[in-house]
Amino acid sequence: MLVMLWQSSYCKISSCALPVNAKLCQGLNSTLARMEAVENQCFDALLLNESGQICETSSGNIFWCKNGITYTPSLKCGILEGSTRAALLRLCPDIREIEATYDDLAKADAVCITNVVWKALPVAGLNPVGVHWKSEEFVSHYSQLLDNDRQNYCLAQGGDW
C-alpha cells in the first residue's frame, strides 16, 4: 500500500512540556494531526518539532533514503522510540540518526513510515506541498528484513507470529 502524508499544522509536543518517550503523553496531539491528514485525504500526518525538525508521523516513525543512505530522526528531536524503528536500527546499523529539516526530507529519493502494525509503508508524497517520492523498492527491503526478524523471533520462541 502506497500512502500520502500531510504536513500537519500541529507540532510535535516538546519534551519540555511532556515526556515524549511514552505514547500516552501525546495522544491528543497525534489524534488531531491524524484527523487533519484524513480530512485532507492523506493516510497520516508528518509532525515537526518546535525547531522545525522532522520528528515522526502521528502514528509511526519515519525513514528516508538519499543517495543510497538511509536516515531517521535522532532521539534528540523529541521522537517516540518505536519498537519497529528500534528493530530496523538493530538490523541495519548503517541507518543514520540525524536532526533534519523539511528541506532534507523534500530532497529524499524515497520515504517510508513504520510502526508495529504496518511494519514499513512506502510514502508516495507529502501534501499540501506537493513533494513526491518513489518509495516502493526502498521499503520492500526493510519490510523483508522485519518479516524475517519476526519469523526468527517466533521460531526461537517455539511458535508462530
N, C-alpha and C positions, 0 to 999 in steps of 0.2 A: 504494500500500500504506500503510495507516494503522497506526502502531505504538504500542506501550506502552513506557514506560520504567519502570525500577525504581530507586528511590533507594538507591544502594549503601551498604552499611555500610563499604566501603573509601573512604578519602580519596585524592584526587589526591596523588601523590608531590610533596613540597616541592622547590622549586628549590634549597633549601639542602642537600638530600640527594643529588639527581642533577640533571643538566641536563634541563630539560623541553622544550627546543626540538628534540629528536630523538626519533623514535618508538622507537628501540632501547632507550632507558633506562627505559621504563615498561611494558614488555611483560608482566611477571608481574602487576603491579598491575591493568592493564587486563584481562588474561585472567581473573583472579579475580573482578573486578567483572562481567564479561560472563557468566561461569559462574553467578554469583549471580542475575543477571537471568533467564537461561534457566531455571534451577531454579524460578523464580517465574513462569514463563510470560510473560516480557516479552522484547522484542526487544533492548534494550540497557540499560545502566546509567548513571544520572546520577552524576557524581563532583563532590563539593565539595572545596575545599582545606581546609587545617588551620584557616583562619579562618572556615569556613562559607560561603564564596563559591562561587557557581556556576562550574564550570570547563568541563566538556565531558562527553561520554559516553565509554564505554570504547573506542569506535571512531570517534568523529566529534565535530565541533563542534556547538554549539547556538545557535539564534537564537530570539527570541520577539518577539511584537508586543503592544503595549498602547496603546490609543487611537490607532492608526494609525502608531505609531513602532516601528521595529524595533531590537532590541538584541542584542548578543552580548557575552560576557565579554571584558574587556580582557586584553591580554597580561600585565598586572601580576598577574593572578590565577594565573599559572603554567600557562597552557594551551599546548597544541601549536598552532602557527600552521599549520593545514591549508591545502592548496592551494585547496580549494573555498571555504573561508572567505575566503581572500585574494582569490579571484576575485569573490565576492559583495561584498566591501568595495570592490573596484575598480569594479565595475559599479554599485554603489549607495552613493555616498559619504554618503548621509544616514543609513546604519545607524550607530547609536551604540554605541561600545565602552565598557562600564561595569563597575564592580565591583558585583555584585548578589548578593543572598541568595536562599535558597529562597523567602522570602515574596514577593519581586519576581516570581519565576518563577510561583509559585502564582496570582498575580493577573493573569497574562498572558491575552490573548484567544486567542492561537494560538502554537504552538511547532513548530519543525522542527529536524531534525538533518541534518548534511551530512557527506559525505566524497566522495572521488573516484569510488567505485563507485556509491553510491546517488544522487549529486548532492544532492537535498533530499527528505527524507521527512517527511510530516506526523505529528505526535505526538498521539495521542488522549488520553493521560493519563499520570499518574505514580502508580505503586503503591509501597509499600503505603498511601500517604497518601490516595489516592482523589481526586486533583485531575484534572479533565478539561478538555480544550480542543477547540475546533472549528477545526482547522488546515488543512483541505484547500484552501480558497480562498487562504489566505495562502501556502501552499507552491507552488501552481500558478504564481504569478507568478515566483517565484525559479527554479523548475525550467525555465521557458521562457527566462528570461534566461541560465541556464547552458547550455541546449541551443544557443541562438543563438550564445553566445560560443564554444563548442567548434566549432560548424559554421563560424563565421567564421575561427577559427584554422586549421582544416583547409583551407579554401578558400585562405587566404593562403599555406599551405604547399604547395598544389597537390595535395592528396589528400583522402581521406575519413577520418573518425574510425573 
